[in-house]
């Protein structure tokens, strides 16, 4: 097993993973090691091509899921989806979410997690392609809100996020990056609402739209992260 790059959150993340697996099994009679796959997943999140989609992002999404968990119908499924949602991440590919969902579909049954919950986790991972859950999809609302919560960060933190995204796409020329990133921002701004949970809508929507609008303006005037 390859050594894992050091990160101060790794010990806590292993504990959180094992706790979530036990919760997802819905049984006190756990016949597998609940921390199985923790090392492999953490190694994926620590891959060198990542600049934003890193272990820090995993921690942030899990923290936001915890914050919003009371809104979810199946918090354990949402937490598992958070672990898997960017487990496969290569910036030059557009199939990361699908490949991440398939990874969950392979790994979770080996942990003893039933087919229905495995299917729900995979569905949630695939939902992060659009971040547009259907009305009443409470699990999807929690995962998508948690994943997009960075959009509502303070200006300095948002600027660091945007710069890290640009670094991940360092192989893309500036003009092409600006065009593609602007399209993503316009798609997000075009959603009726960015956040679907009551807390997300109340606490994050306004600031997120301000951040997105500022970044879009910088990109279209030549002053964004592509510079």
PAZAPA-4460 file (N, C-alpha, C; in steps of 0.05 Angstrom, whole numbers, plus 32768, in hexadecimal, padded with zeros to 4 digits):
% residues 227
    n_x    n_y    n_z   ca_x   ca_y   ca_z    c_x    c_y    c_z   seq   type   mol
   8011   7FE8   8000   8000   8000   8000   8012   8019   8000     1      X     A
   800D   802B   7FEE   801E   8043   7FEB   801B   8055   8004     2      X     A
   8031   8062   800C   802F   8074   8023   801D   808B   801C     3      X     A
   800F   8095   8030   7FFC   80AB   802D   8009   80C5   8034     4      X     A
   8008   80DA   8023   8013   80F4   802B   8007   80FD   8045     5      X     A
   8017   8109   8056   800E   8112   8070   7FF9   8129   806E     6      X     A
   7FE5   8127   807E   7FD1   813D   8080   7FC6   813D   809C     7      X     A
   7FC4   8154   80A9   7FBB   8154   80C5   7F9F   8149   80CA     8      X     A
   7F8F   8147   80B5   7F73   813E   80B9   7F70   8120   80B4     9      X     A
   7F86   8112   80AC   7F83   80F6   80A4   7F78   80E4   80BB    10      X     A
   7F82   80E7   80D3   7F79   80D6   80E8   7F5B   80DA   80ED    11      X     A
   7F53   80F3   80EE   7F36   80F9   80F2   7F25   80EF   80DA    12      X     A
   7F30   80F1   80C2   7F21   80E8   80AB   7F1E   80CA   80AC    13      X     A
   7F32   80BB   80B4   7F2F   809E   80B7   7F19   8097   80CB    14      X     A
   7F18   80A6   80E1   7F03   80A1   80F5   7EE7   80A7   80E9    15      X     A
   7EE6   80BE   80DA   7ECC   80C5   80CF   7EC3   80B1   80BA    16      X     A
   7ED5   80A7   80AA   7ECE   8093   8096   7EC3   807A   80A3    17      X     A
   7ED2   8070   80B8   7EC9   8057   80C5   7EAD   805B   80D2    18      X     A
   7EA9   8073   80DE   7E8F   8078   80EA   7E79   8078   80D5    19      X     A
   7E7E   8084   80BF   7E6A   8086   80A9   7E64   806A   809E    20      X     A
   7E78   805A   809A   7E74   803F   8090   7E62   802F   80A3    21      X     A
   7E68   8031   80BD   7E58   8022   80D1   7E3B   802C   80D0    22      X     A
   7E37   8046   80CE   7E1C   8051   80CD   7E0E   8047   80B3    23      X     A
   7E1C   8046   809D   7E10   803D   8084   7E09   8020   8084    24      X     A
   7E17   8010   8094   7E11   7FF3   8096   7DF7   7FEE   80A5    25      X     A
   7DEE   8000   80B5   7DD5   7FFD   80C5   7DD6   7FE4   80D6    26      X     A
   7DEC   7FDE   80E1   7DEE   7FC6   80F2   7E04   7FCA   8106    27      X     A
   7E01   7FBF   811E   7E17   7FBF   8132   7E2A   7FA8   812E    28      X     A
   7E23   7F95   811C   7E33   7F7D   8117   7E44   7F82   80FE    29      X     A
   7E59   7F91   8101   7E6A   7F98   80EA   7E7E   7F82   80E6    30      X     A
   7E7D   7F75   80CE   7E8E   7F5E   80C9   7EA7   7F66   80B8    31      X     A
   7EA9   7F7F   80B0   7EC0   7F88   80A1   7ECE   7F9E   80B1    32      X     A
   7EE7   7FA3   80AA   7EF5   7FB9   80B6   7EE9   7FD4   80AC    33      X     A
   7EDE   7FE4   80BE   7ECF   7FFC   80B4   7EE2   8010   80A8    34      X     A
   7EFC   800F   80AD   7F0E   8022   80A0   7F19   8019   8086    35      X     A
   7F0E   8002   807C   7F17   7FF8   8062   7F11   800E   804C    36      X     A
   7F23   8011   803A   7F23   8025   8025   7F29   8041   802D    37      X     A
   7F2C   8046   8047   7F33   8062   8050   7F4D   806A   8043    38      X     A
   7F62   8059   8045   7F7C   8060   803A   7F7A   8066   801C    39      X     A
   7F6D   8054   800D   7F6B   8058   7FF1   7F5D   8072   7FE9    40      X     A
   7F47   8078   7FF7   7F39   8091   7FF1   7F4A   80A9   7FF8    41      X     A
   7F57   80A8   8010   7F67   80BF   8017   7F7F   80C3   8004    42      X     A
   7F89   80AD   7FFA   7F9F   80AF   7FE7   7F95   80BC   7FCD    43      X     A
   7F7D   80B6   7FC5   7F72   80C3   7FAD   7F6F   80E1   7FB2    44      X     A
   7F64   80E9   7FC9   7F60   8105   7FCF   7F7B   8114   7FD1    45      X     A
   7F91   8106   7FD5   7FAB   8113   7FD8   7FBC   8112   7FBE    46      X     A
   7FB0   810B   7FA8   7FBF   8108   7F8F   7FCB   8123   7F87    47      X     A
   7FE3   8122   7F7A   7FF2   813B   7F75   7FE6   814E   7F61    48      X     A
   7FD4   8145   7F4F   7FC8   8157   7F3B   7FB2   8169   7F47    49      X     A
   7FAB   8164   7F60   7F95   8173   7F6C   7FA0   818D   7F79    50      X     A
   7F90   81A2   7F76   7F97   81BB   7F83   7F7F   81C5   7F94    51      X     A
   7F67   81C1   7F8A   7F4F   81C8   7F9A   7F41   81AF   7FA4    52      X     A
   7F3F   819B   7F92   7F30   8182   7F9A   7F43   8170   7FAA    53      X     A
   7F4A   8179   7FC1   7F5E   816D   7FD2   7F51   8162   7FEC    54      X     A
   7F62   8158   7FFE   7F58   814F   8018   7F4A   8166   8026    55      X     A
   7F54   817E   8024   7F47   8195   8031   7F2A   8198   8027    56      X     A
   7F26   8194   800D   7F0B   8196   8002   7EFA   817F   800D    57      X     A
   7F04   8167   800F   7EF5   8151   801B   7EED   8158   8037    58      X     A
   7EFF   8163   8047   7EF8   816B   8063   7EE3   8180   8063    59      X     A
   7EE5   8194   8051   7ED1   81A9   8050   7EB6   819F   8049    60      X     A
   7EB4   818D   8035   7E9A   8182   802D   7E8E   8171   8044    61      X     A
   7E9E   8160   8050   7E94   8150   8066   7E8A   8162   807D    62      X     A
   7E99   8177   8083   7E90   818A   8098   7E75   8197   8091    63      X     A
   7E72   819F   8078   7E59   81AB   8070   7E42   8196   8070    64      X     A
   7E48   817D   8068   7E33   8168   806A   7E2B   8165   8087    65      X     A
   7E3E   8165   809A   7E37   8163   80B6   7E24   817A   80BE    66      X     A
   7E2B   8192   80B4   7E1B   81A9   80BA   7DFE   81A8   80B0    67      X     A
   7DFB   819A   8099   7DE1   8199   808C   7DD3   817E   808F    68      X     A
   7DDF   816C   809F   7DD6   8150   80A0   7DB9   814D   80A8    69      X     A
   7DAF   815F   80B8   7D93   815D   80C1   7D7F   8160   80AB    70      X     A
   7D87   816A   8094   7D76   816D   807D   7D75   8154   806C    71      X     A
   7D89   8143   806F   7D8B   812B   805D   7D78   8115   8066    72      X     A
   7D6F   8105   8053   7D60   80ED   8059   7D72   80D6   8061    73      X     A
   7D8A   80D6   8056   7D9E   80C1   805C   7DB9   80CD   805F    74      X     A
   7DBF   80D8   8077   7DD9   80E6   807A   7DF1   80D4   8075    75      X     A
   7DEF   80BA   807B   7E06   80A8   8076   7E0C   80A6   8058    76      X     A
   7DF7   80A4   8048   7DFB   80A3   802B   7E07   80BD   8021    77      X     A
   7DFF   80D3   802C   7E0A   80ED   8023   7E28   80EF   802B    78      X     A
   7E2E   80E6   8043   7E4A   80E7   804B   7E5B   80D4   803A    79      X     A
   7E52   80BD   8034   7E61   80AB   8022   7E64   80B8   8006    80      X     A
   7E4F   80C5   7FFC   7E51   80D3   7FE2   7E65   80E9   7FE4    81      X     A
   7E68   80F7   7FFA   7E7C   810C   7FFD   7E98   8100   7FFA    82      X     A
   7E9D   80E9   8006   7EB6   80DC   8004   7EBD   80D4   7FE7    83      X     A
   7EA9   80CC   7FD8   7EAE   80C1   7FBD   7EAB   80D7   7FA8    84      X     A
   7EA0   80EE   7FAD   7E96   80FF   7F97   7EAD   810A   7F86    85      X     A
   7EC5   810D   7F90   7EDC   8114   7F7F   7EF3   8100   7F83    86      X     A
   7EEC   80E7   7F8A   7F01   80D3   7F8F   7F11   80CE   7F76    87      X     A
   7F05   80D0   7F5F   7F13   80CF   7F46   7F13   80EC   7F3B    88      X     A
   7F2B   80F7   7F38   7F2D   8113   7F2F   7F45   8117   7F1E    89      X     A
   7F40   8119   7F04   7F55   8121   7EF1   7F4A   8139   7EE2    90      X     A
   7F56   8151   7EE5   7F4A   8169   7ED9   7F45   8167   7EBB    91      X     A
   7F55   8158   7EAD   7F52   8157   7E90   7F3C   8145   7E87    92      X     A
   7F2E   8137   7E99   7F18   8125   7E92   7EFE   8131   7E9B    93      X     A
   7EE9   812B   7E8C   7ECE   8134   7E93   7EBD   811D   7E9F    94      X     A
   7EC9   8107   7EA5   7EBB   80EF   7EAE   7EC1   80E9   7ECC    95      X     A
   7ECB   80FD   7EDA   7ED4   80F8   7EF6   7EBD   80EF   7F08    96      X     A
   7EA6   80FC   7F05   7E8F   80F5   7F16   7E85   80D9   7F10    97      X     A
   7E84   80D2   7EF7   7E7B   80B7   7EF0   7E8F   80A2   7EFA    98      X     A
   7EA8   80A7   7EF7   7EBC   8094   7F00   7EBC   8093   7F1F    99      X     A
   7EB7   80A9   7F2C   7EB5   80A9   7F49   7E9D   8099   7F52   100      X     A
   7E86   809C   7F44   7E6E   808D   7F4B   7E73   806F   7F47   101      X     A
   7E81   8068   7F32   7E86   804B   7F2D   7E99   8040   7F42   102      X     A
   7EAB   8050   7F4C   7EBD   8047   7F61   7EAC   8041   7F7A   103      X     A
   7E99   8053   7F81   7E87   804D   7F97   7E77   8034   7F94   104      X     A
   7E6E   8030   7F7B   7E5E   8018   7F75   7E6E   7FFE   7F79   105      X     A
   7E88   8000   7F75   7E99   7FE8   7F79   7EA0   7FE5   7F96   106      X     A
   7EA7   7FFB   7FA4   7EB2   7FF9   7FBF   7E9D   7FF4   7FD4   107      X     A
   7E87   8001   7FD2   7E73   8000   7FE8   7E68   7FE4   7FED   108      X     A
   7E61   7FD5   7FD8   7E58   7FB9   7FDD   7E6D   7FA8   7FEB   109      X     A
   7E86   7FAD   7FE6   7E9B   7F9E   7FF3   7E9D   7FA5   8011   110      X     A
   7E92   7FBC   8018   7E91   7FC3   8035   7E78   7FB8   8042   111      X     A
   7E67   7FAC   8033   7E4E   7FA1   803E   7E36   7FB4   803C   112      X     A
   7E3A   7FCA   802F   7E24   7FDE   802D   7E10   7FD4   8017   113      X     A
   7DF6   7FD6   801E   7DE2   7FCA   800D   7DDF   7FD8   7FF2   114      X     A
   7DD2   7FCB   7FDF   7DD0   7FD5   7FC4   7DC1   7FEF   7FC2   115      X     A
   7DAC   7FF3   7FD2   7D9C   800B   7FD0   7DAD   8023   7FD9   116      X     A
   7DBB   8020   7FEF   7DCB   8037   7FF8   7DE3   803C   7FE5   117      X     A
   7DEF   8027   7FDB   7E05   802A   7FC8   7DFB   8039   7FAF   118      X     A
   7DE3   8032   7FA5   7DD8   8040   7F8E   7DD3   805D   7F94   119      X     A
   7DCA   8063   7FAD   7DC5   807F   7FB5   7DDF   808F   7FB6   120      X     A
   7DF4   8083   7FC0   7E0E   8090   7FC1   7E17   8097   7FA5   121      X     A
   7E16   8083   7F93   7E1E   8088   7F77   7E0E   809D   7F6A   122      X     A
   7DF4   809D   7F6F   7DE2   80B1   7F63   7DEB   80CD   7F6C   123      X     A
   7DF0   80D0   7F86   7DF8   80E9   7F91   7E13   80F3   7F85   124      X     A
   7E26   80E1   7F82   7E3F   80E8   7F76   7E3A   80F3   7F59   125      X     A
   7E2A   80E5   7F4A   7E24   80EE   7F2F   7E16   8109   7F2E   126      X     A
   7E07   810F   7F43   7DF8   8128   7F45   7E0B   8140   7F46   127      X     A
   7E24   813C   7F4F   7E36   8152   7F50   7E40   815C   7F35   128      X     A
   7E37   814E   7F20   7E3D   8159   7F05   7E2E   8174   7F01   129      X     A
   7E15   8175   7F0A   7E04   818C   7F05   7DFF   819D   7F1E   130      X     A
   7E01   8190   7F36   7DF9   819E   7F4F   7DDD   81A9   7F4D   131      X     A
   7DCB   819A   7F41   7DB0   81A3   7F3D   7D9C   818D   7F46   132      X     A
   7D9A   8188   7F60   7D88   8172   7F69   7D6B   8179   7F64   133      X     A
   7D5B   8164   7F60   7D3E   8167   7F5C   7D31   8170   7F76   134      X     A
   7D1A   817D   7F73   7D0B   8185   7F8A   7D05   816D   7F9C   135      X     A
   7D0A   8170   7FB5   7D05   815A   7FC8   7D1C   8146   7FCB   136      X     A
   7D32   814A   7FBC   7D49   8138   7FBE   7D5A   8143   7FD5   137      X     A
   7D53   813C   7FED   7D60   8147   8005   7D7D   813E   8007   138      X     A
   7D83   8125   8000   7D9F   811C   8001   7DAF   812C   7FEC   139      X     A
   7DA4   812F   7FD4   7DB2   813E   7FC0   7DB6   815B   7FC7   140      X     A
   7DA2   8167   7FD4   7DA5   8182   7FDD   7DBB   8186   7FF0   141      X     A
   7DBE   8173   8003   7DD3   8175   8017   7DEF   8172   800A   142      X     A
   7DF2   815E   7FF9   7E0D   815A   7FED   7E14   8171   7FDB   143      X     A
   7E02   817A   7FCA   7E08   8190   7FB8   7E0D   81AA   7FC7   144      X     A
   7DFE   81B0   7FDC   7E03   81C8   7FEB   7E1F   81C6   7FF9   145      X     A
   7E25   81AF   8003   7E3F   81AB   8011   7E56   81AF   7FFD   146      X     A
   7E53   81A5   7FE5   7E68   81A6   7FD1   7E6B   81C3   7FC6   147      X     A
   7E55   81D2   7FC5   7E56   81ED   7FBB   7E5B   8202   7FD0   148      X     A
   7E5D   81FA   7FEA   7E5F   820E   7FFF   7E77   8220   7FFC   149      X     A
   7E8C   8217   7FF0   7EA4   8227   7FEB   7E9D   8241   7FDC   150      X     A
   7E88   8240   7FCC   7E80   8258   7FBC   7E78   826F   7FCE   151      X     A
   7E71   8269   7FE7   7E68   827E   7FFA   7E7F   8285   800D   152      X     A
   7E97   827E   8007   7EAE   8284   8018   7EB3   82A2   8019   153      X     A
   7EC1   82AB   802D   7ECA   82C7   802E   7EDB   82CD   8015   154      X     A
   7EDC   82E6   800C   7EE9   82ED   7FF3   7F05   82E1   7FF0   155      X     A
   7F16   82E3   8004   7F31   82D9   8002   7F32   82BB   7FFE   156      X     A
   7F21   82AD   800D   7F20   828F   800B   7F14   8288   7FEF   157      X     A
   7F01   8297   7FE6   7EF6   8291   7FCB   7F0B   8296   7FB6   158      X     A
   7F1B   82AB   7FB8   7F30   82B0   7FA5   7F44   829A   7FA5   159      X     A
   7F4B   828F   7FBD   7F5E   8279   7FBE   7F52   8260   7FB1   160      X     A
   7F38   825B   7FB5   7F2A   8245   7FA7   7F2C   8248   7F89   161      X     A
   7F25   825F   7F7F   7F26   8264   7F62   7F42   8260   7F57   162      X     A
   7F56   826A   7F66   7F72   8267   7F5D   7F7A   8249   7F5C   163      X     A
   7F71   823A   7F70   7F77   821D   7F71   7F6A   820E   7F5A   164      X     A
   7F52   8216   7F53   7F44   8209   7F3C   7F55   820F   7F22   165      X     A
   7F5E   8228   7F20   7F6E   822F   7F09   7F88   821E   7F07   166      X     A
   7F94   8219   7F1F   7FAD   8209   7F1F   7FA7   81EC   7F16   167      X     A
   7F90   81E1   7F1E   7F89   81C6   7F15   7F86   81C5   7EF7   168      X     A
   7F7F   81DB   7EEA   7F7C   81DB   7ECD   7F93   81EB   7EC0   169      X     A
   7FAB   81E8   7ECC   7FC2   81F6   7EC2   7FCA   81EF   7EA6   170      X     A
   7FC1   81D8   7E9D   7FC7   81CF   7E81   7FB5   81DD   7E6C   171      X     A
   7FA1   81EC   7E75   7F8E   81F9   7E63   7F98   8216   7E5F   172      X     A
   7F9A   821F   7E46   7FA2   823B   7E41   7F8F   824F   7E4E   173      X     A
   7F99   8267   7E54   7F89   827A   7E63   7F6E   8281   7E56   174      X     A
   7F6E   8286   7E3C   7F55   828E   7E2F   7F41   8277   7E30   175      X     A
   7F4A   825F   7E2C   7F37   8248   7E2C   7F2D   8243   7E49   176      X     A
   7F3F   8247   7E5C   7F36   8244   7E78   7F21   8258   7E7F   177      X     A
   7F26   8271   7E79   7F13   8286   7E7F   7EF8   8280   7E72   178      X     A
   7EF8   8277   7E59   7EDF   8271   7E4C   7ED0   825B   7E5A   179      X     A
   7EDE   8245   7E60   7ED2   822E   7E6D   7EC9   8235   7E89   180      X     A
   7ED9   8242   7E99   7ED2   8249   7EB4   7EBA   825C   7EB4   181      X     A
   7EBA   826F   7EA2   7EA3   8282   7EA1   7E89   8273   7E9B   182      X     A
   7E8B   825F   7E8A   7E73   824F   7E84   7E69   8241   7E9D   183      X     A
   7E7B   8236   7EAD   7E73   8229   7EC6   7E66   823D   7ED9   184      X     A
   7E72   8255   7EDB   7E67   8269   7EED   7E4B   8272   7EE4   185      X     A
   7E48   8276   7ECA   7E2E   827E   7EBF   7E19   8268   7EC4   186      X     A
   7E21   824F   7EC2   7E0E   8239   7EC7   7E05   8239   7EE4   187      X     A
   7E18   823E   7EF6   7E11   823F   7F12   7DFF   8257   7F18   188      X     A
   7E07   826E   7F0E   7DF6   8286   7F13   7DDB   8283   7F06   189      X     A
   7DD8   8272   7EF2   7DBE   826F   7EE5   7DAB   825C   7EF4   190      X     A
   7DB6   824E   7F08   7DA4   823D   7F18   7D91   824F   7F28   191      X     A
   7D78   8246   7F2B   7D65   8256   7F3B   7D6F   825B   7F57   192      X     A
   7D7D   8247   7F62   7D8A   824B   7F7C   7DA2   8239   7F7D   193      X     A
   7DB8   8242   7F88   7DD0   8232   7F8B   7DCE   821E   7FA1   194      X     A
   7DC0   8225   7FB6   7DBE   8214   7FCE   7DA1   820D   7FD3   195      X     A
   7D9D   81F4   7FD9   7D81   81EA   7FDB   7D79   81E4   7FF8   196      X     A
   7D8C   81E0   800A   7D84   81DC   8026   7D7C   81F7   8032   197      X     A
   7D6B   81F7   8046   7D64   8210   8053   7D7C   8220   805D   198      X     A
   7D8F   8211   806A   7DA7   821F   8075   7DB8   822A   805E   199      X     A
   7DBC   821A   8049   7DCC   8224   8033   7DC1   823C   8026   200      X     A
   7DA6   823B   8021   7D99   8252   8014   7D9B   826B   8025   201      X     A
   7D99   8267   803F   7D99   827E   8051   7DB5   8289   8056   202      X     A
   7DC9   8277   8059   7DE3   8280   8062   7DF7   8284   804B   203      X     A
   7DF3   8277   8034   7E08   8276   8020   7E00   8282   8005   204      X     A
   7DE6   8284   7FFE   7DDE   828B   7FE3   7DE8   82A6   7FDB   205      X     A
   7DE3   82BB   7FEB   7DE9   82D6   7FE2   7E07   82DA   7FDF   206      X     A
   7E17   82D0   7FF2   7E34   82D4   7FEF   7E3F   82C4   7FD8   207      X     A
   7E35   82AC   7FD3   7E3F   829C   7FBD   7E3A   82AA   7FA2   208      X     A
   7E22   82B6   7F9F   7E1C   82C4   7F86   7E2E   82DC   7F83   209      X     A
   7E34   82E9   7F98   7E47   8300   7F97   7E62   82F7   7F8D   210      X     A
   7E6C   82E1   7F99   7E86   82D6   7F92   7E87   82CE   7F75   211      X     A
   7E73   82BF   7F6C   7E72   82B6   7F50   7E71   82CE   7F3D   212      X     A
   7E62   82E2   7F44   7E5F   82F9   7F32   7E7A   8308   7F30   213      X     A
   7E88   830B   7F46   7EA2   8318   7F46   7EB5   8308   7F35   214      X     A
   7EB6   82ED   7F39   7EC9   82DD   7F2A   7EC3   82DF   7F0C   215      X     A
   7EA9   82DD   7F05   7EA1   82DE   7EE9   7EAA   82F9   7EDD   216      X     A
   7EA6   830E   7EEB   7EAE   8329   7EE1   7ECC   832A   7EDC   217      X     A
   7EDC   831F   7EF0   7EF9   831F   7EED   7F02   830E   7ED5   218      X     A
   7EF5   82F7   7ED1   7EFC   82E6   7EBA   7EF6   82F3   7EA0   219      X     A
   7EDF   8300   7E9E   7ED7   830C   7E84   7EE5   8326   7E7F   220      X     A
   7EF2   8332   7E93   7F02   834A   7E8E   7F20   8345   7E8E   221      X     A
   7F27   832B   7E8F   7F43   8324   7E8D   7F52   8325   7EA7   222      X     A
   7F44   8327   7EBE   7F53   832A   7ED7   7F50   8312   7EEA   223      X     A
   7F45   82FC   7EE1   7F40   82E5   7EF2   7F58   82D3   7EF6   224      X     A
   7F53   82BB   7F01   7F69   82A9   7F08   7F79   82A0   7EF0   225      X     A
   7F6F   82A4   7ED8   7F7E   829C   7EC0   7F97   82AE   7EBC   226      X     A
   7F98   82C4   7EC9   7FAF   82D7   7EC5   7FC8   82CB   7ED1   227      X     A
***
